[in-house]
Amino acid sequence: MTERRGLTVFFTDGTKMQLDYPKQAPNDIATLLKVKEILASRQLLVECDGVLLLFPFENIKYIEAHPAPRDLPGYTIKGATVAGATV
């Protein structure tokens, strides 16, 4: 499980933080369960360089994760492309 993953957290104040980390789950089902657990808790917890970072969802505009998990909640819109955006 040495594959690398990445997150970019975009905050409501216009700043962002990029995180690089190893694969966290052994399979797609476990990844889906982790995603659901994070959504239910309304916070993102990250152990980073020996420090715990806690990001309340109220401070997050959106999160970009790559690569996207293969299994996602059933209500996920799949196959989208960005046609235009404003910040």
Helices and strands as residue ranges (DSSP letters): E 4-11, E 16-22, H 28-41, E 43-48, E 51-56, G 57-59, E 60-66
